[in-house]
Amino acid sequence: MTTVQLTAAQAMVRWLSGQYIETPDGTVPYFAGVWAIFGHGNVAGLGEALYSAQDSLPTWRGHNEQTMAHAAIAFAKQSRRQRAMVCTTSIGPGALNMVTAAALAHVNRLPVLLVPGDVFASRQPDPVLQQIEDFEDATVSANDCFRAVSRYFDRITRPDQLLAALPRAMATLTDPVQCGPVTLAFCQDVQAEAYLWPEGFFARKVWRIRRPQADPVELEALVEAVRGAKTPMIIAGGGVLYSGAEAALADLAEATGIPVAETQGGKGSLVWDHPLSLGAVGVTGSSAANKAVSEADLIVGIGTRLQDFTTGSRALVDGRRCRMIQVNVQPYDATKQHAEPVVADALSVIEELKACLSGWRAGSDVTALVGEWNAASGAVMAAPDDDAALPSDAQVIGAVWRNTAENAVVVCAAGGLPGELHKNWRTRSPGGYHVEYGFSCMGYEIAAGIGAKMAQPERDVVVMVGDGSYMMANSEIASAVAMGLDLTIVVLDNRGFGCINRLQQACGGAPFNNLWANTRHEVMPSVDFAQHAASMGASASKVGGIAELEAALGQRGSGVNVLVIDTDPAIVTAAGGAWWEVAVPSVSDRLQVNAAYDDYARRINKRDHGDME
């Protein structure tokens, strides 16, 4: 057996460079590159190895470990889980900064390889700088925090452990069922340790994402259920897009007349103006989709994990109210909310279902529902007659939509914007809607814009972010500038956390500690976001209203463009929507809280014991 002497870090980098993936566009390297912030836990080992492999595995430098991981995760999402990136940090705070990003990837089932540096395996210099010491367990390090938010976790304490750990990591990343973050905590002394590696270990390997087929009995039950239904509907989740099933879904809808609603992850499964597209469903759903849910006698979920915003905390979508069948590769998801399971790949089931339903059509007609919703949504997104008043989020969304390319990708994450986007953004092509709302992580947005642009550089990428999220994580603007990316960032300044302020009051609470105006601070800050972004190299300006915003969007040049606009924190789209369960205090000195609790208790009782809404 031929061997080659390499350090463990060099071996890892060489192995990662040799992993390829079959995609609809051909065979490509699975790992598009590495995001790295070097420190004493990885600079000497992995840093040296990455320097020598820049042609096969390029390295980019982030400004914050969490946000560079967000960029990597967004790259995977925009690549439809076909490709991924690697993130490496030092030990201690550098590693722990990535834990939030790992949780985001875990919730959203997105692949990313995290390689935080770890303490000395030899333990001879303990305690090293930044080392967490457990007084009862010497094997514990800060990286144990990743265990709860990783699909696969390993600590590399010997070089030859990589012979098993790396293939296991890759198997997890490319598994449609287990897909999620992988953490390989890499002891810093082991990174630099040499070992005689078998040459065959580094042979090029091509991976393929499998498509699990449906059990015949489960598929037959689905076909019979649809044939026996009068008003069936489909709820499309992110699994439709990850499976590349959007064209097949459109064909199924057109052949059968079954209307389709979309989750946050599944938005874009049908183009917005498809006659059978009901739009968003759930708490942030359209009136068309939620009305169709209330009248459906069969709901077929495809590729959705049925989180509470989709189901209206189970008061809107639940297998006890209406028969529900869940198509999902993950059995854990397929049986949620009292659903009957079809455990299989979305594309394979959609294609088989269409073949089995030849000649059958649904009895419902959603033309009027869709038309009414599109008119209502268009009205709230229209430019105001009076541009002097502060605009709503929906009016800003309308301005952005009207001034972006047909292939545009909108990127967002937390706050009130995801709800307004879910309702109102008109997705013109698959992949045109990139909103992280599984973890609802503030600070994802700007970094995610980088990842989305890296995945699809030919598309117009527009980040929409509130002032709260901008303040939490904005430093990757400098990274985008340094990388020469064309990226548009629209900052909506409502002077605080407007979404939570509205929720606080809806639960009977007084406005408190969310908007700057309702804090104990003596001076309400007035941040010049345009000057701040310009200081990092962006072309930035503040606009005075919707008309100025539209003009500025039309005049964008190359590079990073940041546009700032003041918005009204109180206005939201009234049409559509559904109840969302937020626990209200059962006892309070505030009459408003007591009234809110009475309403909360009534809704809970109705959901759990009465008729579903």
N, C-alpha and C positions, 0 to 999 in steps of 0.2 A: 504494500500500500504506500503510495507516494504521499509525503507530508510536506507541510510548509510551516515555518516558524513565524508566528505573528503574535502581537499582544492580543489580549482578549478584546480590547476596543477596536483594534484593526480588523480582527476577525468579524466582529459584529458588523462593522461598516461594510466590509467586503461582502458578507452574506446578504445584507439588506439590499445592496446594489444589484444582486443577482436574482431578485424576486420580480417576476412579471405577472401580468394579469390579462386574460382574454376579455376584451370589451367589444361592444358593437362597432367600434372604430378600429379594431385590430388589437394586436398584442403590444402592450406598453409597460414600462416599469411601474410596479405597484406603488413604490414610494417615490413621490415627486420631489422630495427633499427633506431637509432637517431645519427646524427652528431651534436656535440655541442661544442661551445666555450663559456664558462660561463663568465658572468660579473655581474655587480650589477643589471642588468635588468632581469636576469633569474636564477642566481645561487641559490638564497634562495628558490624560488618557484619551478620552473621546475627541478632545480638541485637536490633538496631534493626528489622530486617525482621519478625522473629517477633512483636515487641511489637505491631506494627500489624495482625497477622493472627490474633489470638487467637481470634476467633469462628469462623474457617474452619479453622485449624490450631493447636489448643491446645498450649501448652508446659508441660511438667512439669520440675521440678528434681530431679535425683538427688543422691546423696551420694558416689557413686563411679562413675567412667566405665564400669568393667567391669560393675558390677551394674545400672546404668541400662540398659545395652545388653542384659543378661540379661532385664530386664523387657520390653523391646521384642521380643526373640526369643521369649519365652514367650507374649506376646500373639499373635504370628504363628502359633506352634504351636497354641495353643488355638483360634485362628480358622481352623485347618486350611489355612493358607497363603493364605486368601482376602483377608487384609488385612495391613498391615504398619505399622511406625512408623519414625521418623527419629531418629538420635542425632547430636548435634553436640558437639564439644569444642574446646578450645584446641589449640595445637601442643604438642609435647614430651611430658611425662608424661601429660597429659590424653588425648592421642591414643593413646599406647602402651598406656594402661590398657585400651583397647577391643580390642586385638589378640587377647587371649584369648577375648573374646566373639565376635569375628569368626570365630575358628577353630571355636568351638562351633557357630555358625550354618552354617559351611561343611560340617562333618562331618554335621550333621543336616539339611542341605538346606533351611534355613529363611530366608525373606526378611527382610532388614533393610537400611535405607539409612544408611550411616555417612558423616558429613560432618565429618571432623576439619579444624580450621584448619591452614593450612600457612604456610611462610615467605613473605617478600615476593617476588613474581614479578619485581619491578624489581631486586631485589638491592642496592638503594642503601643501606639501613641495615644490611646484613649485617655481622657475625652478630647477629641479633636474639636477645632473651632466649629460651632453651630451644632454640635452633637447633642441630641436629646438622650439623657440617661434615665433609664428605668431602674429603680433601686432593687427590683425583684426579678427582672427578666433582661438579661444581657443581650438577647437577640432582637430586642425592640429598637426601632429607630423611627425618626419622623415619618419615614415612608410607609410605615404601617397604616397611616391614615388613608392610603390609597386602596387598601383592601376592600373597603365597603363600596368604593366607587369604580372598581375595575372588574371587567369580565374575566380577566385572567391576571394573576399577580405572581411574580417570582422575585426572589432576591438572589442576585448572582454573587456567590461567595467563592467560587472556583471558576477558572476559565472554561473547563470542559462542560460545565453546566449549560453553556450556550448551545451545545450540540442537541440538547433536548428542548431547551427553553425557546429558542428562536422559531423552530417549526411549530411548536404549540402556540406561540404568539400569533404567527401568520395564519394558522388554522382558525383561530378565534376571530381575527380581523376579517377574514373572508367568508365566515359562516353566516348565512342570512338569518339564522335563528339566534346564535350567540353573539352576533356582531356588537362591538362596543369597545371601550378603551382597554388597552393592555398596558400594564405597568411592569417594567423590568428594572427594579432598583439595583443599581450597578455599583458595587463597592469600589471605592476609588483606587485602592491599591490593586485590586483584581483587574481593573481596566488596563493597568500598565504591565501586568504579568504576562510573560511569554509562554506559549504552549505549542506543541507540534500538532498541527491540525491536519486531518485527512483532506487531500485536495478535492476529493469528490464532494465534500460538504459545501463547497463553493460553486458547484455546477449550477448553471442557469436553470431556474425552475419556473414553469408557467402554471399559474393557479387559475381556477375557474369557479365562479360563484354558482353553486348548484341551484336547481329549481325543484324543490320537493313536490311530488305529484299527490293529488288528492286520493284518499282512500275511496274506493268505489262506492261503499255504502254511504259515506258522508256526502259524496258528490250527488248520488242519486236522491238523497234526502233534500239536498238543496234544489235540484231540478224540480222535484215534485212540489216542494214548497212554493217555488216561483209560479209554477203552472197553476197551482191552486189559489194563488193570490189575485185579488182584483186591483189593489192599489199598492204594489210593492215599490220600494225605493232603495237606492244604493247610497251608502255613506263611504266615500273614498278617502282613505288615509294615505300617509306617506309611503306605505308599502306598494301602492299602485305606481308611484314614480320610481321607487327603487327597483321595482321589477320591470320597468320600461313598458308598462301596460297601458299607457294613456291612449294610444291609438286603438288598441283592442277594446278598451272601455267605451270609447266613442262609438265604435262599430256595434258593440252590444246594445248600448242605449238606443241607437238609431234603428237597429233591427227589431227591438222588443218594445220600445217606447217607455222603458224604465227610466225615470228621472234620477239625477245624481246630485247629491250634496257633498260638500267637501269640508274636511277638518283643516286645521291650520297646516298640518304636515302634508295634506293631500291637495291643497289649493293649487290649481293649475292642471289637475287631472283632466279636466275639460276646459277648453277656452271659454272665456267669460260669456261670450255671446252665442254659445251653443244653445239651441232651443230647449234642450233637456237639462241644462245646467241650472240648478236651484241656488247655486252659490254656497256661502258659508252656512254651517249648521251649528246649533248650540247656543251657548251664552253670548257669543259674539256673532251669532248667525243671522242670516237674512230672514225676513218675514216669509219668503217663499219656501225656504228649506224647512223652517220650523213648523209652518202650517202643514207642509207635506208629511212631516213626521207625525203630527197629531192625527192625520187622517190615514196613515199607512196601516195596512194589515200585515205587512212583512217588511222588515228592515234587514238588508244584507250589508253588513260591514265588510269592507275589503281593505286589508292592510292598515287598520287603525287599532290603537291600543285603548280606545274608549276612555280617555281621561275625562275629568269632571266638566271641563269647558265644552266638550263635545256632547256629553249626555245631559247637560243641565243638572249636574249632581244627581243623575239617575231619575230626575223628575220628568225629563223630556224623552230620553232614550233609555229603555230598559226592557229586557226580555219578559218581564212580568206583565207589562202593559200591552206589548205588541210582540208577536213572534219575531225573534231575531236570530239570524245565522251569521256567524263570524268566520270570514275567510282570512287566515293568517298563518304564516310559517311558524310562529311561536305558539305552542299549545297554551302557554300561560295567558296569552292575549285572547286566544280563540274561544275561551269559555267564560270570559268576563261578562258581568251584567246579565247573567242568566241566559247567555247565548248558546245556541247549538253550534258545535265546532265543525269547520272544514279546515283541517291543518294542511296547508299547501301554499305554493307560490301563487301570487295574484294573477300573473299573466296566464299561467296554465289553466287556472280555474275559469277565468273570464273567457278564454278561447273555447274550453269545453262546454261551458254554460251556453254560449251563443249557438254552438252546434246542436246542443240538445234541445234548444228552445226554438228551433227553426219553424216558422209559421205562426208562432204564438206572439200575442201582443198584450201589453198591460191595458187595463181599462180606464186608467186615469189620464186626464189632460191637464198639464201644468202651464199651458201657454199664458193664461191670464195671470197666474201667480208670478211667473217669471217676468212678464211685462210690467206688472205693478211694482215689483221690487226694483227692476232696473230703472224705472222712472223715478222712484223715491231716492235711490242711491245717486242717480245722476243729479237730482236737485240739490242734495246736500253737498255734492262735490263741485257744483257750479261756482264760477267766480261771482263774488258778491256785487250787487249793484252799487253799494256804498263801501268803498275800500278804506274808509276811515276807521271803522271798528276793527277790533282785534279778530283775526280769522279763527275759525275752528280747525281742528286737526283734519277733518274731512275736506275742507276747502283747500288746505295745503296739499293733501293727497291728490285731489283733483288737478291742481296746478302741476304737480310733479308728473302725474300720469299723462297729461296732455302734452308734456314737453319732453318725453323720453321716447327712445326708439322702440320699434315693434318688438325687438328682442330684449328689451330692458329687463334687468333683475332688480327688484326692490329688496333691500335688506333691512331687517329690524329685529327687535327682541322684546324688551320689557316695557311696562307702563301701559298707558292707554292707547298708544299707537297700534300695537298688534290687533286690538279689537276693532279699531276703525279701519285698519288695512284689511283685516279678514272680511269685514262686511263690504268694503267699498273698492278695494284695489281690483282693477279689471285685468286679470292675467291673460295675456295675449299668446303666450307660448309656454309649454312645460318648462319648469325650472325658472320661470320668471318671478316666482314668489318665494323668497328665502327669509322666513320669519321663524326665529327660535322661540317657541312658546311651550316647550315641554318643561324646561327648567326656568323659563322666564327670567333670564339672567341679565341684569343690568351690566353694561360694560361689554357686552358681546358685539355690539353693532359695528363699530368702526373697524375692529380687527376682522370681523366676519366679512366686511366689504373687501378687504385684502384677499382673504381666502377664496371668496367667490370669483373675484377678478382673476386670480391665479388659475383657477379651475377652468374658467371660460373667458379668456382675454378678449375674445371677439365681441362680447356682449357689453352693453351699456349698464354699468352697475351703479345704483343709487342707494345710498344709506340714508335712512330716516331715523333720527335719534332725538330724544328729548334732552333738555338741559341737565336733568338729573343723571342720566346715563353718561352723557358727555363728560360731566365732572368726575364721574367714577373712573373712566378709562378713555383717555383721548390720545395717549402718547404714540399710538401706532399711526397717527397722522404723519409723524416724522418718518416712520418706516415706509409708508406708502410713497411719500415724497422721494425718499432715498432709493426706492425700488423703481422709480420712474413710472408708476402706475397711473392710468387715467381713472379717476374715481370722483364721484360727486357725493358730498355729504350735506344733507339738509338738517340743520339744527332747529328744532322747535322749542322756543324758550317760553315756558309758562311759569317760570320763576318758582320752581319747586317740584314736588312730587304730586302733580295734579291728579293722577289716576287714584292714588291711595287717599288723597284728600276727599275725593268723591265717594269712595268706598266707606271711609270713616263716617261721613255724614249719612250715608245710606243705612248704616248700622246704628244710627241715632247719636253718634258721637259729635262733639263740637269740633270745628276745624282746629287742629292742634298739631304742630310740629311737622307738617308736611309742606305747605307753601311757606316761603320765607316770611310772608306777612303774618303768619300764625305761629312764629317761634318766639322764644325768649331773647333772641339776639337783639342787641341794641340798635344795630345798623343792618338794614336789609341789603345784602350784596347786590351789586349791579355789575355782572361780569360781561366784559366785552369779548364775546366768543369769537368774533371775526378777527380781532387783533391777536387773540391767543392762538388761533389756528394759523394765522399769517406768520407768527413768530416761529412756527415749526416748518415753514416753507410752502404752505398752501396758498393758493389764490383765494382770498376770502373777502366777503362783504356782508353787510347787514342790509336787508331789504325792508321797505316800509309797508308792504302789503302784498296781496295776491298779484296785482298787476306788475309790481316790481319783481316779484319772484318769478313770474312767467317770463319776463324780459331777461332776467339774469340767467335762467335756465336755458333760454334760447341762445345766449351769447357765451356759453361755456367754452373754454379752450381746453387744451390738453393738460395733463397733470392732475393734481388734486384740487378740486374746487369745493369750497365750503361756503354755504349760503345760510344765513341766520335770519330767522323771522320770529317775532313775538306772536304768541297765540293766546287764546282765551282758555283757561284751565277748566272752565265749567261746562263747556258745550260738548255734547256727544251726539252721535246719531241716534235719534229716538226710535226709528223704525227697527223692527227685528229684535233680536235678543231673547234671552230666556233667564230664568232664575238660576242663581248660583249660590250654593250653600256656604255661607261664612258664619261661623258660630258667633252669636250675639249674647252678651252678658245677660243672665237670667234675672239678675237683681242690679239695680242702679239707682242713684239719686236723680238721674236725668229722666224726665218724663219721655223724652224722645227715644231713649234707649229702651225703656219699658215697652213703648209702642212697637218699636222695631223687633223686640223679642217676641211679642204676641204674634206678630206677622210671621216671624221665623218659625215659631212653634206650630202655627197653623199650617204652614207649607210642609214642614216635616211630617206632620200627622197625615196630611193629604197624600204626600208621596208614599209613605210607608203603610198606610192603612186604607186610603181612599182611592179615588180615581186619579190616574196620572194626568198631568197637565199636557 
